[in-house]
Amino acid sequence: MGHGHALTLDLAERILLAARTKAEALKVKEDIAIVDAGGNLKAFIRMDGAWLGSIDIAIRKARTARYFDMESAKLGKMSQPGEPLYGIEFSNGGLISFGGGIPLEDSEGNVIGAIGASGSTVDNDVKIAEAGVDACRRAKVATA
C-alpha cells in the first residue's frame, strides 16, 4: 500500500476530502472525523454551518467503529433490547450505536482506523462515510 499498516495524515486528508465532496453533493453540512488504529483523532473537518452537537457524534461514531472493528450501525442492531450487546453504548465513555461510523482497512485487510460522519440523516451520514472508505480503497490500489 505504500502506507504500511498506518493511517498517514496524507491518506486521512484524502478520505476527508472524498467524504466532504459527497456531503456537498448531497447538499448537507457535516462533521467528519478520522481516527487512527488506536481510536485517537487523526483528522477532522466541520463544514460551515454544521451542527455543534455533531462534532462529538462524528468522533464517537469513528471511535465506535474502530473499537469494535465494525460499522456503528451493525453494533446498533446488536445493542437493541433483547440482543446480546444491549447497553454497550454506555461503555468506553459512550459509544454511538447508529450508522455513520465505518472502519478503514489497509490493503491486507487490517483495520488502520475509522471514519465517522454526522450532521444529516443517518442514511446520508452512512453515504458520506462510505465515500471516505471508497477513497481509502482507491488510495491503496494507487499505491500498491
JOUR-V245360 format. One record per residue. N is the residue number from 1. PSI is psi in whole degrees, -180 to 180 (999 if undefined). NEAR is the number of other ideal C-beta (glycine too) atoms within 10 Angstrom. D_CENTER is the distance of its C-alpha to the mean C-alpha in whole Angstrom. Layout:
# JOUR-V245360
n->N psi->PSI near->NEAR d_center->D_CENTER
n->N psi->PSI near->NEAR d_center->D_CENTER
This chain:
# JOUR-V245360
n->1 psi->-21 near->20 d_center->20
n->2 psi->-24 near->13 d_center->22
n->3 psi->2 near->16 d_center->19
n->4 psi->-138 near->11 d_center->20
n->5 psi->21 near->13 d_center->18
n->6 psi->153 near->14 d_center->16
n->7 psi->103 near->24 d_center->13
n->8 psi->162 near->16 d_center->15
n->9 psi->-40 near->12 d_center->15
n->10 psi->-47 near->11 d_center->16
n->11 psi->-43 near->25 d_center->14
n->12 psi->-40 near->24 d_center->11
n->13 psi->-37 near->15 d_center->13
n->14 psi->-41 near->18 d_center->13
n->15 psi->-45 near->27 d_center->10
n->16 psi->-43 near->20 d_center->10
n->17 psi->-44 near->15 d_center->13
n->18 psi->-42 near->22 d_center->12
n->19 psi->-42 near->28 d_center->10
n->20 psi->-42 near->18 d_center->12
n->21 psi->-41 near->14 d_center->15
n->22 psi->-42 near->22 d_center->14
n->23 psi->-42 near->25 d_center->14
n->24 psi->-39 near->13 d_center->17
n->25 psi->-35 near->11 d_center->18
n->26 psi->-5 near->17 d_center->17
n->27 psi->45 near->8 d_center->19
n->28 psi->159 near->19 d_center->17
n->29 psi->119 near->16 d_center->16
n->30 psi->155 near->29 d_center->12
n->31 psi->131 near->25 d_center->11
n->32 psi->126 near->34 d_center->7
n->33 psi->143 near->32 d_center->6
n->34 psi->128 near->28 d_center->6
n->35 psi->154 near->30 d_center->8
n->36 psi->-173 near->20 d_center->10
n->37 psi->-26 near->18 d_center->12
n->38 psi->0 near->10 d_center->14
n->39 psi->11 near->17 d_center->11
n->40 psi->144 near->10 d_center->12
n->41 psi->126 near->16 d_center->11
n->42 psi->-42 near->26 d_center->11
n->43 psi->152 near->19 d_center->11
n->44 psi->143 near->17 d_center->11
n->45 psi->147 near->17 d_center->12
n->46 psi->110 near->17 d_center->14
n->47 psi->150 near->16 d_center->16
n->48 psi->126 near->5 d_center->19
n->49 psi->-2 near->9 d_center->20
n->50 psi->150 near->20 d_center->17
n->51 psi->137 near->16 d_center->17
n->52 psi->-39 near->8 d_center->17
n->53 psi->-21 near->11 d_center->16
n->54 psi->-11 near->24 d_center->13
n->55 psi->-56 near->16 d_center->12
n->56 psi->-39 near->14 d_center->12
n->57 psi->-43 near->22 d_center->10
n->58 psi->-44 near->32 d_center->7
n->59 psi->-44 near->22 d_center->8
n->60 psi->-35 near->25 d_center->9
n->61 psi->-45 near->34 d_center->6
n->62 psi->-45 near->34 d_center->4
n->63 psi->-42 near->25 d_center->8
n->64 psi->-47 near->30 d_center->9
n->65 psi->-39 near->30 d_center->7
n->66 psi->-43 near->26 d_center->8
n->67 psi->-32 near->20 d_center->11
n->68 psi->4 near->20 d_center->12
n->69 psi->45 near->11 d_center->11
n->70 psi->160 near->17 d_center->10
n->71 psi->142 near->22 d_center->8
n->72 psi->-32 near->30 d_center->9
n->73 psi->-38 near->21 d_center->11
n->74 psi->-42 near->15 d_center->13
n->75 psi->-38 near->22 d_center->13
n->76 psi->-41 near->21 d_center->15
n->77 psi->-36 near->12 d_center->17
n->78 psi->-12 near->14 d_center->19
n->79 psi->13 near->18 d_center->19
n->80 psi->158 near->11 d_center->21
n->81 psi->133 near->6 d_center->25
n->82 psi->-9 near->5 d_center->27
n->83 psi->163 near->12 d_center->24
n->84 psi->-24 near->8 d_center->24
n->85 psi->23 near->16 d_center->21
n->86 psi->127 near->11 d_center->22
n->87 psi->-4 near->10 d_center->21
n->88 psi->-26 near->18 d_center->18
n->89 psi->-12 near->18 d_center->16
n->90 psi->-4 near->10 d_center->19
n->91 psi->171 near->10 d_center->19
n->92 psi->32 near->13 d_center->17
n->93 psi->9 near->7 d_center->17
n->94 psi->116 near->12 d_center->16
n->95 psi->167 near->22 d_center->13
n->96 psi->126 near->24 d_center->11
n->97 psi->38 near->22 d_center->13
n->98 psi->169 near->19 d_center->12
n->99 psi->152 near->24 d_center->9
n->100 psi->-5 near->35 d_center->6
n->101 psi->126 near->37 d_center->4
n->102 psi->134 near->27 d_center->4
n->103 psi->153 near->24 d_center->6
n->104 psi->135 near->29 d_center->8
n->105 psi->152 near->19 d_center->12
n->106 psi->-178 near->20 d_center->15
n->107 psi->-16 near->18 d_center->18
n->108 psi->4 near->9 d_center->19
n->109 psi->8 near->6 d_center->16
n->110 psi->137 near->14 d_center->15
n->111 psi->123 near->17 d_center->12
n->112 psi->-2 near->26 d_center->12
n->113 psi->-159 near->27 d_center->8
n->114 psi->161 near->33 d_center->5
n->115 psi->145 near->33 d_center->2
n->116 psi->135 near->33 d_center->3
n->117 psi->138 near->33 d_center->6
n->118 psi->145 near->30 d_center->9
n->119 psi->-8 near->24 d_center->13
n->120 psi->-153 near->21 d_center->14
n->121 psi->159 near->12 d_center->15
n->122 psi->-41 near->15 d_center->12
n->123 psi->-45 near->11 d_center->14
n->124 psi->-41 near->20 d_center->13
n->125 psi->-42 near->32 d_center->9
n->126 psi->-45 near->21 d_center->9
n->127 psi->-39 near->20 d_center->11
n->128 psi->-44 near->30 d_center->9
n->129 psi->-41 near->33 d_center->6
n->130 psi->-35 near->19 d_center->8
n->131 psi->-37 near->23 d_center->10
n->132 psi->-42 near->28 d_center->8
n->133 psi->-43 near->19 d_center->8
n->134 psi->-40 near->14 d_center->12
n->135 psi->-37 near->22 d_center->12
n->136 psi->-45 near->27 d_center->12
n->137 psi->-44 near->13 d_center->14
n->138 psi->-41 near->13 d_center->16
n->139 psi->-37 near->20 d_center->17
n->140 psi->-41 near->19 d_center->17
n->141 psi->-41 near->9 d_center->20
n->142 psi->-29 near->10 d_center->21
n->143 psi->-2 near->11 d_center->22
n->144 psi->999 near->8 d_center->23
